[in-house]
């Protein structure tokens, strides 16, 4: 039983007629009648007596009508209180998102903030991870998505998701599998990656070094779109998460293989500039929005490759 069913029931009792109540609720009479039958079935009691001149509540229905009015009033008061509190949360919140995070997250986060906290003025900064980290350290951001090599708890951070990395492009000669490629098979594959200040480049270098290898990086590219175009043109490959290439028309037919033995995995957290105290209320609200939106996009399959 939910609040909508109680509102429908109250309308039927006050109208004394299913057809009249249906008109007030802007639904069809059969649909409203079915709702009332479902409510009676769920409660295991007859609530309405139906007759040629309309409907009237049974004694049980009268008791429910009285209590339902109180519950609906309490619910409406609670909703108003929440709305008033929501409207009191205001001010600018600067959020930094690395490019691979911004593509799926930024539009959905903007809608979430606009709907839940219209008093918050969201400021979104999108760039490569190294620059986002610099802005956060300089105090120019309130929140930022940051990359980590593990999901260990850290002060000022809330874990968001983890994701595996993929080889994007067609090496020559091509690997035996269209789905996976061993790290050892990449030692001679020309790669374009972000510069040394990016987390992705540092992760690639460390993973290759741990396996006794050295990546064949032929160029530093600080543009996600450019890296993809180079890979699509066959000049070099790159290493990126699956979410970046999923759904992009310009990379159709481009090889996308999960790196294994060992795999490359990174973790993403949302970090505030403060570690020792809770940030202001608007920042906390947007941080909650980042978490909720990420969970929803993952559950709906709109952010492939993350866990």
C-alpha positions in Angstrom: 0.0 0.0 0.0 1.4 3.4 -0.9 0.3 7.0 -0.5 -1.2 7.1 -4.1 -3.6 4.3 -3.2 -4.7 6.1 -0.1 -5.4 9.3 -2.0 -7.5 7.4 -4.5 -9.4 5.7 -1.7 -10.1 9.1 0.0 -11.3 10.5 -3.3 -13.7 7.6 -3.9 -15.2 7.8 -0.4 -15.6 11.6 -0.6 -17.1 11.5 -4.1 -19.5 8.6 -3.3 -19.0 7.4 -6.8 -16.3 5.7 -8.8 -17.1 7.6 -12.0 -17.1 11.0 -10.2 -13.8 10.2 -8.4 -12.3 8.9 -11.7 -13.1 12.3 -13.3 -11.5 14.2 -10.5 -8.4 12.0 -10.6 -8.2 12.1 -14.4 -8.2 8.3 -14.7 -10.7 5.9 -16.3 -13.4 4.4 -14.1 -12.3 0.8 -14.8 -8.7 1.6 -13.8 -9.9 3.2 -10.5 -12.2 0.3 -9.8 -9.3 -2.1 -10.3 -7.1 0.0 -7.9 -9.8 -0.3 -5.2 -10.1 -4.0 -5.7 -6.3 -4.4 -5.5 -6.3 -2.3 -2.2 -9.0 -4.5 -0.7 -7.1 -7.6 -1.8 -3.9 -6.4 -0.3 -5.5 -5.5 3.0 -7.7 -8.6 3.1 -10.9 -6.7 3.9 -13.9 -5.2 2.0 -13.6 -1.4 2.1 -16.5 -0.3 -0.2 -20.0 -1.4 -0.8 -20.8 -1.0 -4.5 -24.4 -0.3 -5.5 -26.5 1.2 -8.4 -26.4 4.6 -6.7 -22.6 4.7 -6.1 -20.3 3.4 -3.4 -20.2 3.8 0.4 -17.5 2.7 2.8 -17.9 -0.4 5.0 -17.1 0.1 8.8 -13.6 -1.1 8.0 -13.5 1.4 5.1 -14.6 4.2 7.3 -11.8 3.5 9.8 -9.3 3.4 7.0 -10.7 6.6 5.5 -10.2 8.4 8.9 -6.7 7.1 9.4 -5.7 7.6 5.7 -6.6 11.3 5.9 -4.2 11.7 8.8 -1.5 9.8 7.0 -1.9 11.9 3.8 -1.8 15.1 5.7 1.4 14.0 7.6 3.0 12.9 4.3 2.2 16.3 2.6 3.6 18.2 5.6 6.7 16.1 5.4 7.1 16.7 1.7 6.7 20.5 2.3 9.3 20.4 5.1 11.7 18.6 2.8 11.0 21.0 0.0 11.6 24.0 2.3 14.8 22.5 3.5 15.9 21.7 0.0 15.2 25.3 -1.1 17.4 26.6 1.8 20.4 24.7 0.5 22.0 27.0 -2.0 25.2 28.4 -3.3 27.9 27.5 -5.8 29.5 24.0 -5.8 32.5 23.5 -8.1 32.9 19.9 -9.3 35.9 18.5 -11.2 35.4 15.5 -13.4 38.1 13.7 -15.5 37.1 13.4 -19.1 36.4 9.7 -18.9 34.0 10.3 -15.9 32.4 13.4 -17.2 30.9 11.9 -20.3 28.3 9.6 -18.6 28.1 11.5 -15.2 28.0 15.2 -15.9 24.6 15.5 -17.7 22.8 13.2 -15.2 24.3 15.0 -12.2 23.2 18.3 -13.6 19.6 17.1 -13.9 19.8 15.6 -10.4 21.0 18.9 -8.8 18.5 20.9 -10.8 15.6 18.7 -9.6 16.6 18.1 -6.0 18.4 21.4 -5.1 17.4 24.2 -7.4 19.2 26.7 -5.1 22.6 25.1 -5.9 24.6 26.7 -8.7 26.6 23.8 -10.1 30.0 24.5 -11.7 31.4 21.6 -13.7 35.1 21.4 -14.7 36.1 18.7 -17.2 39.7 18.0 -17.9 42.3 15.3 -17.8 42.8 13.8 -14.3 46.2 15.5 -13.6 44.7 19.0 -14.1 41.6 18.1 -12.0 43.9 17.0 -9.2 45.8 20.3 -9.4 42.6 22.3 -9.2 41.5 20.3 -6.2 44.8 20.8 -4.3 44.6 24.5 -5.1 41.2 24.8 -3.5 39.4 25.8 -6.7 37.1 22.8 -6.5 34.7 21.7 -3.8 34.5 18.1 -5.1 36.4 16.0 -7.6 36.3 12.5 -9.0 39.8 11.0 -8.4 41.4 7.8 -9.5 43.0 5.3 -7.1 44.8 2.0 -7.5 42.8 0.5 -4.6 39.6 1.0 -2.7 41.2 1.6 0.7 39.2 4.2 2.8 40.8 7.6 2.8 39.8 10.8 4.7 37.6 13.1 2.7 36.7 10.4 0.1 33.6 8.4 -0.8 34.2 5.3 -3.0 32.3 5.4 -6.3 33.2 2.5 -8.6 35.9 0.4 -10.0 36.6 -0.4 -13.7 38.9 -2.5 -15.8 40.9 -1.0 -18.7 40.9 -2.1 -22.3 43.2 -2.0 -25.3 41.5 0.1 -27.9 42.7 -0.3 -31.5 43.9 -3.0 -33.8 47.5 -4.1 -33.1 49.6 -5.5 -36.0 49.7 -8.5 -35.9 46.2 -8.8 -34.2 46.0 -10.8 -30.9 44.5 -14.3 -31.1 41.3 -13.2 -29.3 38.9 -10.4 -30.2 37.8 -10.0 -26.5 41.1 -10.2 -24.5 44.7 -9.5 -24.8 47.5 -10.5 -22.4 49.7 -7.7 -21.0 52.8 -9.5 -22.3 51.5 -9.2 -25.8 51.5 -5.4 -25.6 55.2 -4.7 -25.0 55.7 -3.8 -28.7 52.3 -2.3 -29.5 52.6 1.5 -30.2 50.5 3.4 -27.6 49.3 6.9 -27.2 48.4 7.9 -23.6 48.0 11.0 -21.5 51.1 12.6 -20.2 53.1 11.6 -17.1 51.0 13.7 -14.7 47.9 11.6 -15.4 46.8 8.8 -13.2 46.1 6.6 -16.2 49.7 6.9 -17.5 51.1 6.3 -14.0 49.0 3.1 -13.7 50.1 1.9 -17.1 53.8 2.5 -16.4 53.6 0.8 -13.0 51.7 -2.3 -14.2 54.0 -2.8 -17.1 57.1 -2.4 -14.9 55.7 -4.9 -12.3 55.6 -7.4 -15.2 59.1 -6.6 -16.3 57.9 -4.7 -19.3 58.0 -1.2 -20.7 55.0 0.2 -22.7 55.8 1.4 -26.2 54.4 4.9 -25.7 54.9 6.8 -29.0 53.0 10.0 -28.0 51.5 11.9 -25.1 48.0 13.0 -25.9 45.9 15.1 -23.5 42.7 14.7 -25.4 40.3 11.7 -25.2 38.8 12.4 -28.6 42.2 12.6 -30.2 43.4 9.3 -28.6 40.3 7.6 -30.0 40.8 9.1 -33.5 44.4 8.0 -33.6 43.4 4.5 -32.5 40.6 4.4 -35.1 43.1 5.6 -37.8 45.4 2.6 -37.0 48.4 4.8 -36.2 48.6 3.5 -32.6 46.5 1.9 -29.9 45.4 3.4 -26.5 44.3 2.1 -23.2 40.9 3.3 -21.8 37.9 2.1 -19.8 35.0 0.4 -21.6 32.6 3.3 -20.8 34.6 5.7 -23.0 34.2 3.6 -26.2 30.7 2.2 -25.7 28.2 3.8 -27.9 30.6 6.0 -29.9 29.9 5.8 -33.5 33.4 6.8 -34.6 34.9 3.7 -33.1 32.6 1.1 -34.6 34.6 -1.8 -35.8 37.6 -0.7 -33.6 39.1 -3.5 -31.5 38.3 -3.3 -27.8 40.0 -6.0 -25.8 40.1 -6.4 -22.0 43.7 -6.5 -20.8 44.5 -9.7 -18.7 47.4 -11.5 -17.1 47.5 -9.2 -15.2 44.5 -6.9 -15.8 44.5 -3.2 -15.3 41.9 -2.0 -12.8 41.4 1.4 -11.3 39.1 2.7 -8.6 37.3 6.0 -8.6 36.2 8.0 -5.5 34.7 11.4 -5.0 36.9 13.6 -2.9 36.3 16.9 -1.0 38.9 19.6 -0.3 38.4 19.1 3.4 39.5 16.1 5.3 39.1 17.0 9.0 35.6 18.4 9.0 32.4 18.0 7.0 32.0 20.4 4.1 29.2 22.9 3.8 25.7 21.6 3.2 25.5 22.3 -0.5 28.7 20.3 -1.1 27.4 17.4 0.9 24.2 17.5 -1.2 26.1 17.4 -4.5 28.4 14.6 -3.2 25.3 12.5 -2.4 24.0 13.3 -5.9 27.2 12.0 -7.4 26.9 8.7 -5.6 23.1 8.3 -6.3 23.5 9.1 -10.0 26.5 6.8 -10.4 24.5 3.9 -8.8 21.5 4.6 -11.0 23.4 4.8 -14.2 25.2 1.5 -13.4 22.0 -0.3 -12.5 20.3 0.9 -15.7 23.2 -0.2 -17.9 23.9 3.4 -19.0 27.5 3.3 -17.7 29.0 0.1 -19.0 32.1 -1.4 -17.5 31.9 0.0 -14.0 31.2 -1.9 -10.8 
